[in-house]
């Protein structure tokens, strides 16, 4: 079934949290390990606008359906970062604009050159790059959705659980778009399948791993995906990836867990 982009654009809205009692976090605070994960998630959600910057210099910007989606996707992701920041605020942690700016400056020339590098590579590949972009987005959204679910299971905090379920509900629509686009474009082009498989096998990494310190990536993966339950969750994501044309037996998420020494 095709994704209804017009309906999605008409119904986009910020995730709601004004009806929740954040004083609960003061009387029943999250664990230190959870707050460290939450910081990671907030930083990644806030960085979404930078990913969008890099994508708008690729062939993806020529497709009006994709740009409509990306505009609204970025809007929803912005509010995900805001609500997670408010949870951090409730625990007395710094979420100032200066901190976000410092994080981006920390990336240095790597971040400044990213749009140019992506533009050159993507435009050489042409329209088949869009299949790679949509596949990459689907994998990232599957991972994010699973991470929020694992987080809720680990902390068992009623207010956090409500917040994460509301975020995950929006992420479900993001998944639907990326998945439908990836599946259609991969099925239509052998070149797209070959390029996408090569790209994800050589370059894909856990969401945020390109901008966050290695020790924070290890902590997040250990907190959410260690042990038998974590491995089972990772394999469920991989099974979804394997269902995309040309991406059978890639085992991307399990590979990341082993690369970071979590499994």
C-alpha positions in Angstrom: 0.0 0.0 0.0 1.4 3.4 -1.0 2.2 5.9 1.7 -0.4 8.7 1.9 2.0 11.7 1.9 -0.7 14.4 1.8 -2.5 12.9 4.8 0.8 12.6 6.6 1.7 16.3 5.9 -1.8 17.4 7.1 -1.6 15.5 10.4 2.0 16.3 11.5 2.2 17.8 14.9 4.6 18.1 17.9 4.7 15.1 20.2 2.6 16.1 23.2 3.9 16.2 26.8 2.1 19.2 28.4 -0.4 16.8 30.1 2.3 14.9 31.9 3.5 15.4 35.5 7.3 16.0 35.2 7.5 16.4 39.0 7.4 12.5 38.9 11.0 12.6 37.7 12.1 14.5 40.8 10.4 12.1 43.2 11.2 9.0 41.0 14.3 9.9 39.0 15.7 7.8 36.2 18.9 5.8 36.8 22.3 7.3 35.8 22.6 4.8 33.0 19.2 5.8 31.6 20.0 9.5 31.7 23.2 8.8 29.8 21.2 7.0 27.2 18.6 9.8 27.1 21.4 12.3 26.5 22.6 10.3 23.6 19.1 10.1 22.2 18.4 13.8 22.7 21.6 14.7 21.0 20.9 12.5 18.0 17.3 13.8 17.6 18.5 17.4 17.8 21.2 16.6 15.1 18.5 15.6 12.6 18.5 19.0 11.0 22.2 18.5 10.1 21.4 15.2 8.4 18.7 17.0 6.5 21.2 19.6 5.4 23.4 16.8 3.9 20.5 15.1 2.1 19.2 18.3 0.4 22.3 18.4 -1.8 21.6 14.9 -3.2 19.2 13.7 -5.9 16.6 13.2 -3.1 15.8 16.9 -3.2 14.4 16.6 -6.8 11.5 14.4 -5.7 8.7 16.5 -4.3 7.2 13.6 -2.3 10.5 13.0 -0.6 11.1 16.7 0.2 7.5 16.9 1.6 8.2 14.0 3.9 11.7 15.2 4.9 10.3 18.6 5.9 7.7 17.1 8.2 10.0 14.4 9.4 12.5 17.0 10.5 9.8 18.9 12.3 8.6 15.9 14.3 12.2 14.9 15.1 12.9 18.4 16.5 10.1 18.0 19.0 11.4 14.6 20.0 14.6 16.3 21.0 12.7 19.0 22.9 10.7 16.6 25.1 13.8 14.5 25.8 15.6 17.7 26.8 12.8 18.5 29.2 13.2 15.1 30.9 16.9 15.9 31.2 16.1 19.4 32.6 13.8 17.8 35.2 17.0 15.9 36.4 19.0 19.2 36.6 21.1 18.4 33.5 22.3 21.0 31.0 20.3 21.2 27.7 21.3 24.7 26.7 21.7 25.9 23.1 25.4 26.4 23.9 25.8 22.7 24.7 24.3 21.8 21.4 26.5 24.3 19.5 29.6 22.9 21.3 28.6 19.3 20.2 28.4 20.4 16.6 31.7 22.3 16.7 33.3 19.3 18.2 32.8 17.5 14.9 35.1 20.0 13.2 36.0 19.6 9.5 34.3 16.3 9.3 31.0 18.0 9.7 31.8 20.9 7.4 32.9 18.7 4.6 30.0 16.2 4.9 27.5 18.1 2.6 30.2 18.5 -0.2 31.3 14.8 0.0 27.7 13.6 0.0 26.7 15.9 -2.9 29.6 14.7 -5.1 29.1 11.0 -4.4 25.3 11.0 -4.6 25.1 13.1 -7.7 27.6 10.8 -9.5 25.3 7.9 -8.6 22.2 9.7 -9.8 18.6 8.7 -9.0 19.7 5.3 -7.7 21.2 7.0 -4.7 17.6 7.7 -3.5 17.1 4.0 -3.0 20.2 4.0 -0.7 18.9 7.1 1.2 15.5 5.5 1.7 17.0 2.2 2.8 19.4 4.0 5.2 16.4 5.9 6.7 14.4 2.7 7.1 17.2 1.0 9.0 17.8 4.0 11.2 14.1 4.3 12.0 13.8 0.6 12.8 16.7 0.9 15.2 15.4 4.0 16.8 11.9 2.5 17.3 13.4 -0.7 18.9 15.7 1.4 21.1 12.8 3.3 22.5 10.9 0.1 23.2 13.9 -1.4 24.9 14.4 1.8 27.0 10.8 1.6 28.3 11.3 -2.1 29.2 14.5 -1.3 31.1 13.3 1.7 33.2 9.7 0.9 33.8 9.0 4.6 34.5 5.3 5.5 33.9 5.9 9.1 32.6 9.0 8.1 30.5 7.0 5.2 29.1 4.2 7.5 27.9 6.7 9.8 26.3 8.5 7.1 24.5 5.3 5.5 23.3 4.2 8.8 21.8 7.5 9.3 20.1 7.5 5.7 18.8 4.0 6.2 17.4 5.3 9.0 15.2 8.4 7.0 14.3 6.1 4.3 13.0 4.9 6.6 10.3 8.5 7.5 9.5 9.2 3.8 9.1 6.2 3.4 6.8 7.5 6.0 4.4 11.1 5.0 4.3 10.3 1.3 4.0 7.7 1.7 1.2 10.1 4.0 -0.8 13.1 1.7 -0.2 11.2 -1.5 -1.1 9.8 0.0 -4.3 13.1 1.6 -5.5 15.2 -1.5 -4.7 12.8 -3.8 -6.5 12.8 -1.6 -9.6 16.6 -1.3 -10.1 19.4 -3.9 -10.0 21.9 -1.1 -9.9 20.1 0.4 -6.9 20.2 -3.0 -5.1 24.0 -3.4 -5.8 24.9 0.1 -4.7 22.7 0.0 -1.6 24.0 -3.3 -0.4 27.6 -2.1 -0.9 26.9 1.2 0.9 25.2 -0.3 4.0 27.7 -3.2 4.3 30.7 -0.9 4.1 29.4 2.4 5.7 26.3 1.9 7.8 26.7 2.3 11.5 24.4 2.6 14.5 22.3 5.8 14.6 24.5 8.6 16.1 27.7 6.6 16.0 29.2 9.1 13.4 28.7 12.1 15.8 28.8 10.7 19.3 32.0 9.6 21.2 32.7 5.8 21.0 32.3 5.4 24.7 28.7 6.8 24.5 27.9 4.4 21.7 29.2 1.5 23.7 27.2 2.6 26.8 23.9 2.9 24.8 24.3 -0.5 23.1 25.2 -2.2 26.4 22.3 -0.6 28.2 19.7 -1.4 25.5 21.0 -4.4 23.6 23.2 -6.5 25.8 22.3 -10.0 26.9 20.0 -12.5 25.2 17.0 -10.1 25.1 19.1 -7.4 23.5 20.5 -9.8 20.9 17.0 -11.0 20.1 15.8 -7.4 19.6 18.8 -6.7 17.3 18.0 -9.8 15.2 14.4 -8.7 14.8 15.7 -5.5 13.3 18.0 -7.4 11.0 15.2 -9.6 9.9 13.3 -6.5 8.7 16.3 -5.3 6.8 16.7 -8.8 5.2 13.2 -8.4 3.9 14.3 -5.5 1.6 15.3 -6.5 -2.0 19.0 -7.1 -2.2 19.8 -6.9 1.5 19.4 -10.5 2.5 21.8 -11.8 5.2 23.5 -8.5 5.9 23.2 -8.8 9.7 24.0 -5.1 10.1 22.7 -4.5 13.7 24.2 -7.7 15.1 27.5 -6.8 13.4 27.4 -3.5 15.2 26.9 -5.1 18.6 29.9 -7.4 18.0 32.0 -4.5 16.7 31.5 -2.6 19.9 32.0 -5.7 22.1 28.4 -5.8 23.4 27.7 -9.3 22.2 
